[in-house]
Structure formats: C-alpha cells, structure tokens
Amino acid sequence: MAKWVVNVPVATVWTSFDSPRELDKEAVSNPLSIESWLKGLTYETRLELCNENLVQTQVLYGEEVIVLEEKGEWVHCLIPSQFTSKDDRGYPGWVPKAQLVEAADGWKLTDVPVVIVKSRKAKLLKENHQSSLEISYLTALPFLSEQDGKVFVQTPDGTGVLDSEHVIVADAPAKGNGQSIVAAGKQFLNLPYLWGGMSSYGYDCSGFSYSMCKANGYVIPRDAHDQAVSGEKVEIADIEPGDLLFFAYEEGKGRIHHVGIYYGDGKLLHSPNTGKTVEIIPLEGTIYERELCAARRYWVETEA
C-alpha cells in the first residue's frame, strides 16, 4: 500500500474539500505561501477559520497521512501522529492532493535516526540546490549522513540538506521534564495564534501544548478535551511547571474550551485565541482562574 506524505512546509487540514475560501488560495497551493496567506488574513477572516468550522488541524512536512478517498483535487485523510477521539486511526480532514506525494521506496520515520528541527524554522536545501523550503520547528526527516556542519536527509521526493545548528539527530526527542516543556514554549512568545495551528507559523491552544510536549518526547492527544482525560491527573493544589491546565465554560463546570501550560509562580503560558499571541500571564483575578477545571501531567522527572 502506497505511503503518502506531506510535501509542503505545513499542510492545513480542512473540514471539507469545499472549506477553503477564495482568500485561502495561497494555503492550498504547492509551492505553498503560508506566510503570505497569514499576512493577508484579517482578524475577521482568521476568526472564520474557527467560527465557520473551516479548519481542523495542520500537519508538518514529511508526516505520513492515510488516504481514505479522493475527490477531484482533494484527499480525505487521517493523520496517525495526531491521536483523537474523532477516529482511533488518526485525525481526519481534507488536504489538497497537490500538497501530498507518494513516498519513495524505503521511506520511514521509525527504527532509524531522524533529523528534528529544533529552531523555530530551518532552511531545507533540496538536492538539486535550485530550490529550498523553510520548514517548521519539530519537522522530522530520515537521517542520511552528516558532514562539515551539514546534515543530509531524505525528503518525501528526494534528498536535502540542513545546517546542523538548526537540528538534532536522534531516534526521537529526548525525554524532558516539566521545566523543559516550559522552556520549549517560551521561545514562541509573541507568535500570533492560529486556529488549527500546529507549526511555528502559528499554534492554537492545544496545538501549542501538543507540540511543546512532543518536543520533549511526549506524544499526547491533539485536542484539549482529549488531553484533559489522558496523562496523569494532578490536583490543582499540586500543579508544577509543565503541567497542562484546562479551562471550561460556566466557571469550570461546562465544556472544556482551552488548555495552557503551567509556567510556575501562579502563571499560565498559552496561545490564547484569535487576535492574540503566545503569552505568559498571572492566573489570579482572570477569567482563567475562574474557569480552571483540571490539570494533567504528561512529563516525568528527568535530568533535563
């Protein structure tokens, strides 16, 4: 069975094949102009991504998807790396076929060293040296070799090279502790929120917590309501930096709608909502203090 992988820096996963608007053309193309797309969105058109249920999630360059069906230029697929209660095989949604490619023989991201982007973004020079891609934090590609400060990787359609200063080479991210999760998140302070965001071009609240945990070796569910029922339950009085805090409507008694990372010292590190950026705020006296309903721990104590 053919393996299909993402062949753009970050593919937006849409709710339906007809979800993208005319103004989303740059987000569904290949080559992809994601920064140009984001720049062209107003507060209102960013908000529509959520309020009109247009976007589900995103998936990074080189990640595998399971194709369920094709409809014209679109593919209905599942993302096995993103656990969800929506489908136990992976997160569902629609991706433009142009942003996927059938992986070359031998493509795999398991049982081999992988190259993981540790910088916010990194430049990937393709093998022909005629083209390059700016890829996101946490993008992972199979390792080929390393020489003179350059790391050579397998890409979905050939080979490429990255500067070693922007990557780590490992079988998987090393296990970090709670402080490591906080440190990972702090580097994205002031990054604008993006509904469905799963890359260093923009995170939503649960995409942020998912990614900072993943950067430290912990793969957790994709969405806040699933994150809130997995991991280790922690009493609010016992929270430590790196724990995930969950917030619900009706002053904590209703539906969970937000997640953030406990920063320590009574503060929250989170990607709040459309129009705002990743921030650290005191909980005391805020709506978040009133809506705080649960805490979960996904990390274990390490030397990190």
C-alpha positions in Angstrom: 0.0 0.0 0.0 1.4 3.4 -1.0 2.5 5.8 1.7 1.5 9.4 1.2 3.4 12.2 3.0 3.1 15.9 3.2 5.3 17.7 0.6 4.9 21.4 1.8 6.2 23.0 5.0 2.9 22.7 6.7 -0.4 21.5 5.2 -3.6 22.9 6.6 -6.2 20.1 7.2 -9.6 21.4 6.2 -13.0 20.3 7.5 -14.2 19.6 4.0 -12.9 19.8 0.4 -15.0 22.9 -0.1 -14.0 24.7 3.1 -11.2 26.9 1.7 -12.4 30.4 0.7 -11.1 32.4 -2.3 -8.7 34.2 0.0 -7.2 30.8 1.1 -5.7 30.1 -2.3 -2.1 30.5 -1.0 -2.8 28.0 1.8 -3.9 25.2 -0.6 -1.2 25.6 -3.3 2.1 23.9 -3.9 4.5 25.8 -3.7 2.9 27.0 -0.5 2.9 30.7 0.5 1.8 30.2 4.1 3.3 33.5 5.5 1.7 35.4 2.6 -1.6 33.7 3.3 -1.5 34.6 7.0 -0.4 38.1 6.3 -3.5 38.5 4.1 -5.9 37.4 6.7 -7.8 40.0 8.8 -8.9 39.4 12.3 -12.4 38.6 11.0 -11.2 36.1 8.3 -8.9 34.4 10.9 -11.8 34.1 13.2 -13.9 32.4 10.5 -11.4 29.5 10.4 -12.9 28.6 13.8 -16.4 30.1 13.9 -17.3 28.7 10.5 -15.6 25.3 11.3 -13.3 25.6 8.2 -10.1 24.1 9.6 -9.4 21.0 11.7 -5.6 20.9 12.3 -2.3 21.0 10.4 0.4 18.5 9.5 4.1 19.1 9.0 6.4 18.4 6.1 7.3 14.7 5.8 4.5 13.5 8.0 2.5 10.5 6.8 -1.2 10.6 6.1 -3.6 7.7 5.5 -5.7 8.3 2.4 -9.3 7.4 2.7 -10.7 8.8 -0.6 -10.0 11.2 -3.3 -12.4 13.8 -4.6 -11.1 15.8 -7.6 -8.0 17.7 -6.4 -8.6 16.8 -2.7 -7.8 13.9 -0.5 -9.8 12.8 2.6 -7.2 11.5 5.0 -6.2 10.6 8.6 -3.1 11.8 10.5 -1.9 8.8 12.6 0.6 11.0 14.5 -2.3 13.0 16.0 -4.4 11.0 18.4 -8.1 12.0 18.6 -11.4 10.6 19.9 -12.8 11.5 16.5 -11.2 8.4 14.9 -8.8 6.0 16.6 -6.7 5.7 13.4 -5.8 9.4 13.4 -7.1 12.9 13.0 -9.5 13.2 10.0 -9.8 16.0 7.4 -9.2 17.1 3.8 -5.8 18.1 2.3 -5.2 19.3 -1.3 -3.7 16.4 -3.3 -1.0 18.8 -4.6 0.4 19.1 -1.1 1.0 15.3 -0.8 3.3 13.0 -2.6 3.7 9.2 -2.7 6.8 8.5 -0.6 9.8 7.0 -2.2 10.6 3.3 -1.5 12.1 2.8 1.9 10.6 6.0 3.4 10.1 5.6 7.1 10.4 7.7 10.3 10.7 4.7 12.7 13.6 2.5 13.6 16.1 4.9 12.0 17.8 8.1 13.3 15.7 11.1 12.4 16.6 14.7 12.0 14.4 17.0 14.0 14.2 20.8 13.5 15.0 22.4 16.9 14.9 26.1 15.7 11.7 27.9 15.1 12.3 27.5 11.4 15.1 26.0 9.2 16.0 26.2 5.6 16.0 22.9 3.8 18.0 23.0 0.6 16.7 20.4 -1.9 19.1 18.0 -3.7 19.1 20.0 -6.9 20.3 23.1 -5.0 17.8 25.0 -7.1 15.1 25.1 -4.6 14.6 25.4 -0.8 11.9 25.2 1.8 11.5 27.0 5.1 10.4 24.2 7.4 8.9 24.4 10.9 10.0 23.5 14.3 9.7 19.8 15.0 9.7 18.8 11.4 11.3 15.3 11.3 13.1 13.7 8.4 15.1 10.5 8.0 18.8 10.9 8.6 21.3 10.0 5.8 24.6 11.5 6.8 26.4 14.4 8.4 29.5 16.3 7.1 31.1 19.7 7.7 28.2 21.2 9.7 25.6 19.9 7.2 23.0 17.2 7.8 21.8 15.3 4.8 18.2 14.0 5.0 15.7 12.0 2.9 12.8 14.2 1.8 9.4 13.0 0.5 10.7 13.4 -3.0 14.5 13.0 -2.9 17.2 14.3 -0.6 18.0 17.6 1.1 20.5 19.3 3.4 20.1 21.3 6.6 22.5 23.3 8.7 23.4 21.1 11.8 23.0 24.1 14.1 19.2 24.0 13.5 18.6 20.3 14.1 19.1 17.4 16.4 19.8 13.8 15.2 18.1 11.2 17.3 15.7 8.2 17.2 13.2 10.5 19.0 13.2 13.7 21.0 14.9 13.2 24.4 12.5 13.0 27.3 12.4 16.4 29.0 10.8 17.4 32.4 8.2 20.0 33.1 10.7 22.8 33.0 11.8 21.6 29.6 8.2 21.9 28.3 8.0 25.4 29.7 11.4 26.3 28.0 10.2 25.0 24.7 7.1 27.1 24.9 8.8 30.3 25.9 10.6 30.5 22.6 7.3 31.2 20.9 6.3 34.2 23.0 4.5 36.8 20.8 3.8 34.3 18.0 0.2 35.0 16.7 -2.5 32.5 17.5 -3.8 30.4 14.6 -6.9 28.2 14.8 -5.9 24.7 14.0 -2.2 25.7 14.0 0.4 23.0 14.6 3.6 24.7 13.4 5.9 27.6 14.2 3.9 29.7 11.8 1.1 29.7 14.4 -0.4 27.5 17.1 -3.8 27.1 18.6 -4.1 26.4 22.3 -4.0 22.6 22.1 -1.6 22.6 19.2 0.8 24.6 21.4 0.5 22.2 24.3 0.8 19.1 22.0 3.9 20.5 20.2 5.7 21.5 23.4 5.1 18.1 24.9 6.2 16.4 21.7 9.4 18.4 21.6 10.2 16.8 24.9 9.4 13.2 23.9 5.8 13.0 24.9 3.2 12.4 22.3 -0.2 13.4 23.6 -3.7 13.8 22.1 -4.3 16.6 19.7 -7.3 18.4 21.2 -7.8 19.9 24.6 -10.8 17.8 25.6 -8.8 14.6 24.8 -5.7 15.9 26.5 -7.8 16.6 29.7 -8.7 12.9 30.1 -5.3 11.4 29.4 -2.0 11.6 31.2 -1.7 11.7 35.0 -4.4 13.6 36.9 -2.9 16.3 39.1 -4.8 18.2 41.9 -4.9 21.9 41.2 -3.1 22.5 44.6 -0.2 20.3 43.4 0.5 21.6 39.9 4.1 22.1 38.8 5.7 23.8 35.8 5.0 21.9 32.6 1.6 20.6 33.7 -1.3 21.2 31.4 -4.2 23.3 32.8 -7.7 23.1 31.3 -10.4 25.6 31.3 -14.2 25.2 30.9 -17.2 27.4 30.3 -19.7 28.1 33.2 -16.8 28.8 35.6 -15.2 25.4 35.1 -18.4 23.3 35.2 -19.2 23.3 31.4 -17.4 22.2 28.3 -13.6 22.4 28.1 -12.6 25.1 25.6 -9.0 25.9 26.4 -5.6 24.5 27.5 -2.4 26.1 28.6 0.9 25.1 30.2 1.5 26.0 33.8 4.5 28.3 33.9 5.0 28.3 37.7 4.6 31.1 40.2 0.8 31.2 39.5 1.3 32.0 35.8 0.0 30.5 32.6 1.9 30.0 29.3 -0.5 29.7 26.5 -1.7 30.6 22.9 -4.9 32.3 23.9 -7.2 33.0 20.9 -7.5 34.7 17.6 -6.1 38.2 17.6 -3.7 37.4 20.5 -0.2 35.9 20.7 1.6 33.3 22.8 1.9 34.9 26.3 2.7 34.4 30.0 0.0 35.8 32.3 -0.8 35.6 36.0 -3.9 33.5 36.6 -5.0 35.4 39.7 -8.0 37.6 39.1 -8.6 36.5 35.5 -11.4 34.6 33.7 -8.9 31.7 33.5 -8.7 31.5 37.3 -12.5 31.1 37.4 -12.6 28.6 34.6 -9.7 26.4 35.7 -11.2 22.9 36.0 -8.4 20.3 35.6 -4.7 19.6 35.4 -2.8 16.8 33.8 0.9 15.8 33.8 2.5 14.1 30.8 6.1 14.6 31.8 8.3 12.6 34.1 11.3 13.9 36.2 14.5 13.8 34.2 18.0 15.3 34.2 16.9 17.8 31.6 
